[in-house]
Amino acid sequence: MMLPKKGFCKLLLSVPEPEIFYLSAIIDGYDNLGYIRKEDAPQDHVWIYFSLDMVSYVYEVLTLLKSEIDDLETVGELILMEE
């Protein structure tokens, strides 16, 4: 998928409810990586919002976190946000 160079996107993550705070704290701890939102997400899911120039970093961090958070998975594809 060819992505534009600028803009924002979101990605749905499946994460056990007890691990959401930990995931959010880790993502928030990375300067300008993104942020986690629970609103409008199914049970045991969250949205991670981030800029398109951070896509590779987000996937790298999520890959590392899979060894710490059981059942952490991406669900679907990136969704581009309207500006």
Backbone as a chain_set.jsonl record, in Angstrom:
{"seq": "MMLPKKGFCKLLLSVPEPEIFYLSAIIDGYDNLGYIRKEDAPQDHVWIYFSLDMVSYVYEVLTLLKSEIDDLETVGELILMEE", "coords": {"N": [[0.839, -1.172, 0.0], [0.67, 2.129, -0.933], [1.468, 4.932, 0.864], [0.522, 8.314, 1.67], [2.856, 11.046, 2.247], [2.374, 12.813, 4.324], [0.091, 13.262, 7.061], [-2.451, 11.628, 9.073], [-3.216, 8.537, 10.735], [-5.011, 5.608, 11.843], [-5.049, 2.604, 13.778], [-6.49, -0.434, 14.593], [-6.238, -2.262, 17.557], [-6.122, -5.384, 19.152], [-6.289, -6.076, 22.46], [-5.92, -7.383, 25.715], [-8.199, -6.32, 28.22], [-7.098, -5.747, 30.89], [-4.513, -4.982, 30.188], [-4.525, -2.61, 28.817], [-3.986, -0.077, 30.021], [-1.227, -0.321, 30.538], [-0.213, -0.608, 27.902], [-0.988, 1.884, 26.866], [0.547, 3.602, 28.506], [3.158, 2.921, 27.703], [3.149, 3.618, 24.94], [2.585, 6.361, 25.158], [4.914, 7.1, 26.409], [6.861, 7.194, 24.468], [8.173, 9.767, 22.682], [6.15, 11.66, 20.652], [5.164, 9.425, 19.286], [2.535, 8.303, 19.193], [-0.933, 7.93, 20.214], [-3.253, 6.312, 22.422], [-6.643, 5.349, 22.192], [-9.764, 4.479, 23.583], [-12.395, 4.913, 22.971], [-15.153, 4.193, 20.879], [-14.186, 1.717, 20.157], [-14.306, -1.846, 19.919], [-15.012, -4.215, 22.627], [-12.155, -5.127, 24.525], [-10.399, -3.981, 22.701], [-8.476, -1.311, 21.252], [-7.83, 1.882, 19.762], [-4.969, 3.003, 18.056], [-3.581, 6.035, 17.348], [-1.644, 7.855, 15.042], [0.954, 9.722, 13.311], [1.62, 9.579, 9.791], [4.327, 9.514, 9.186], [5.374, 8.046, 11.216], [4.802, 5.385, 10.962], [6.486, 3.051, 10.534], [7.932, 3.003, 12.944], [5.867, 2.673, 14.823], [4.909, 0.089, 14.172], [7.24, -1.328, 14.75], [7.534, -0.928, 17.554], [5.129, -2.102, 18.414], [5.605, -4.751, 17.659], [7.712, -5.402, 19.392], [6.349, -5.139, 21.819], [4.607, -7.266, 21.752], [5.892, -9.402, 22.896], [5.686, -8.832, 25.539], [3.011, -8.311, 26.152], [0.515, -10.468, 26.297], [-1.505, -11.804, 23.722], [-1.683, -9.422, 22.246], [-2.549, -7.92, 19.308], [-2.638, -6.677, 15.938], [-5.471, -5.476, 14.18], [-6.84, -5.751, 11.149], [-6.203, -3.265, 8.574], [-4.208, -0.226, 8.234], [-5.964, 2.807, 8.758], [-6.56, 5.638, 7.012], [-6.817, 8.984, 8.097], [-9.112, 11.61, 7.635], [-8.159, 14.89, 6.739]], "CA": [[0.0, 0.0, 0.0], [1.432, 3.37, -1.007], [0.908, 5.91, 1.791], [0.983, 9.691, 1.497], [3.968, 11.385, 3.131], [1.879, 13.546, 5.478], [-1.259, 12.937, 7.482], [-2.622, 10.802, 10.256], [-3.93, 7.289, 10.534], [-5.293, 4.865, 13.058], [-4.943, 1.163, 13.648], [-7.205, -1.12, 15.659], [-5.44, -3.271, 18.246], [-6.774, -6.276, 20.102], [-5.447, -6.136, 23.656], [-6.737, -7.698, 26.884], [-8.6, -5.134, 28.998], [-6.155, -5.392, 31.964], [-3.238, -4.519, 29.639], [-4.708, -1.361, 28.068], [-3.262, 1.016, 30.678], [0.208, -0.534, 30.295], [0.031, -0.276, 26.503], [-1.103, 3.337, 26.734], [1.708, 4.224, 29.158], [4.336, 2.699, 26.861], [3.017, 4.435, 23.728], [2.725, 7.763, 25.571], [6.292, 7.339, 26.817], [7.662, 7.484, 23.272], [7.891, 11.126, 22.251], [5.502, 11.855, 19.347], [4.872, 8.17, 18.589], [1.105, 8.202, 18.961], [-1.716, 7.844, 21.436], [-4.239, 5.239, 22.497], [-8.021, 5.744, 22.514], [-10.682, 3.359, 23.77], [-13.696, 5.287, 22.442], [-15.596, 3.612, 19.607], [-13.489, 0.452, 19.882], [-14.984, -2.992, 20.542], [-14.463, -4.733, 23.889], [-10.786, -5.651, 24.423], [-9.729, -3.357, 21.567], [-8.2, 0.121, 21.328], [-7.273, 2.512, 18.562], [-3.744, 3.783, 18.186], [-3.536, 7.113, 16.365], [-0.272, 8.313, 14.847], [1.206, 10.36, 12.024], [2.093, 8.633, 8.779], [5.783, 9.383, 9.196], [5.751, 7.185, 12.338], [4.265, 4.039, 10.715], [7.473, 1.987, 10.767], [8.24, 2.986, 14.371], [4.72, 2.103, 15.532], [4.932, -1.362, 13.976], [8.403, -1.851, 15.469], [7.206, -0.952, 18.979], [4.096, -3.119, 18.625], [6.26, -6.063, 17.56], [8.427, -5.612, 20.654], [5.377, -5.273, 22.91], [3.939, -8.573, 21.687], [6.572, -10.319, 23.816], [5.325, -8.432, 26.898], [1.56, -8.301, 26.313], [-0.091, -11.638, 25.665], [-2.676, -11.594, 22.868], [-1.68, -8.133, 21.548], [-2.58, -8.145, 17.861], [-3.242, -5.658, 15.086], [-6.698, -5.954, 13.562], [-7.075, -5.037, 9.907], [-5.203, -2.409, 7.948], [-4.191, 1.187, 8.62], [-7.057, 3.632, 8.259], [-6.144, 7.027, 6.849], [-7.749, 9.942, 8.689], [-9.373, 12.798, 6.822], [-7.595, 16.115, 7.317]], "C": [[0.891, 1.244, 0.0], [0.754, 4.417, -0.13], [1.383, 7.312, 1.437], [2.089, 10.002, 2.502], [3.516, 12.105, 4.39], [0.465, 13.102, 5.797], [-1.255, 12.061, 8.717], [-3.39, 9.539, 9.908], [-4.238, 6.669, 11.884], [-5.253, 3.382, 12.736], [-5.643, 0.546, 14.846], [-6.32, -2.227, 16.228], [-6.337, -4.097, 19.15], [-5.817, -6.423, 21.277], [-6.344, -6.469, 24.851], [-6.988, -6.447, 27.735], [-7.611, -4.779, 30.113], [-4.826, -4.816, 31.464], [-3.331, -3.16, 28.932], [-3.937, -0.211, 28.701], [-1.762, 0.895, 30.431], [0.575, -0.153, 28.865], [0.017, 1.234, 26.297], [0.107, 4.053, 27.34], [2.967, 4.074, 28.314], [4.282, 3.591, 25.624], [3.185, 5.911, 24.061], [4.162, 8.105, 25.94], [7.235, 7.608, 25.654], [7.252, 8.847, 22.748], [7.345, 11.148, 20.826], [5.201, 10.56, 18.595], [3.392, 8.072, 18.238], [0.364, 8.223, 20.276], [-2.808, 6.798, 21.282], [-5.595, 5.821, 22.879], [-8.891, 4.506, 22.594], [-12.04, 3.639, 23.124], [-13.947, 4.671, 21.073], [-14.838, 2.345, 19.208], [-14.28, -0.685, 20.535], [-14.329, -3.383, 21.871], [-13.103, -5.375, 23.631], [-10.065, -5.176, 23.165], [-9.48, -1.884, 21.884], [-7.746, 0.594, 19.956], [-5.943, 3.138, 18.926], [-3.728, 4.767, 17.02], [-2.098, 7.605, 16.257], [-0.122, 8.956, 13.475], [1.824, 9.345, 11.061], [3.609, 8.479, 8.762], [6.284, 8.502, 10.344], [5.334, 5.72, 12.132], [5.29, 2.95, 11.046], [7.833, 1.877, 12.244], [7.118, 2.354, 15.182], [4.73, 0.581, 15.391], [6.117, -2.007, 14.7], [8.113, -1.968, 16.966], [6.147, -2.009, 19.27], [4.677, -4.529, 18.552], [7.007, -6.381, 18.854], [7.465, -5.851, 21.814], [4.649, -6.612, 22.898], [4.616, -9.601, 22.592], [6.227, -10.012, 25.274], [3.831, -8.505, 27.17], [0.984, -9.482, 25.553], [-1.33, -11.229, 24.883], [-2.77, -10.195, 22.258], [-1.584, -8.406, 20.055], [-3.116, -6.916, 17.142], [-4.448, -6.285, 14.4], [-6.932, -5.128, 12.3], [-5.895, -4.2, 9.45], [-5.224, -1.01, 8.559], [-5.394, 1.901, 8.009], [-6.569, 5.063, 8.192], [-7.229, 7.94, 7.385], [-7.908, 11.121, 7.732], [-8.777, 14.01, 7.499], [-8.629, 17.196, 7.373]], "O": [[1.769, 1.381, 0.852], [-0.409, 4.755, -0.355], [2.505, 7.491, 0.963], [2.239, 9.294, 3.498], [4.188, 12.027, 5.419], [-0.266, 12.629, 4.927], [-0.216, 11.792, 9.32], [-4.117, 9.485, 8.916], [-3.785, 7.143, 12.926], [-5.403, 2.966, 11.587], [-5.414, 0.955, 15.984], [-5.734, -3.02, 15.49], [-7.209, -3.559, 19.832], [-4.673, -6.845, 21.108], [-7.423, -5.891, 24.984], [-6.092, -5.628, 27.935], [-7.302, -3.598, 30.275], [-4.087, -4.22, 32.247], [-2.313, -2.622, 28.496], [-3.294, 0.56, 27.988], [-1.097, 1.892, 30.148], [1.563, 0.546, 28.641], [0.896, 1.791, 25.639], [0.629, 5.0, 26.753], [3.761, 5.01, 28.222], [5.268, 4.251, 25.295], [3.855, 6.638, 23.327], [4.587, 9.252, 25.806], [8.3, 8.193, 25.846], [6.087, 9.052, 22.405], [8.016, 10.697, 19.897], [5.001, 10.592, 17.38], [3.046, 7.784, 17.093], [0.946, 8.496, 21.326], [-3.223, 6.452, 20.176], [-5.694, 6.67, 23.765], [-8.771, 3.595, 21.774], [-12.758, 2.705, 22.768], [-13.059, 4.636, 20.221], [-14.855, 1.952, 18.042], [-14.863, -0.493, 21.603], [-13.229, -2.931, 22.19], [-12.92, -6.081, 22.639], [-9.218, -5.887, 22.625], [-10.193, -1.286, 22.689], [-7.334, -0.198, 19.108], [-5.807, 3.74, 19.992], [-3.847, 4.378, 15.858], [-1.413, 7.754, 17.269], [-0.956, 8.764, 12.59], [2.466, 8.382, 11.479], [4.122, 7.431, 8.368], [7.482, 8.237, 10.44], [5.498, 4.902, 13.038], [4.969, 2.015, 11.779], [8.021, 0.771, 12.749], [7.372, 1.592, 16.115], [4.577, -0.135, 16.381], [5.997, -3.121, 15.209], [8.413, -2.993, 17.577], [6.25, -2.734, 20.259], [4.271, -5.405, 19.315], [6.939, -7.504, 19.353], [7.736, -6.672, 22.691], [4.131, -7.045, 23.927], [3.98, -10.568, 23.011], [6.453, -10.847, 26.15], [3.425, -8.738, 28.308], [0.966, -9.496, 24.323], [-2.112, -10.397, 25.341], [-3.843, -9.812, 21.793], [-0.641, -9.051, 19.596], [-3.956, -6.196, 17.681], [-4.447, -7.473, 14.079], [-7.195, -3.929, 12.385], [-4.757, -4.398, 9.876], [-6.139, -0.657, 9.303], [-5.785, 1.621, 6.876], [-6.2, 5.641, 9.214], [-8.416, 7.707, 7.16], [-6.946, 11.563, 7.104], [-8.88, 14.147, 8.718], [-8.342, 18.302, 7.829]]}, "num_chains": 1, "name": "protein.A"}
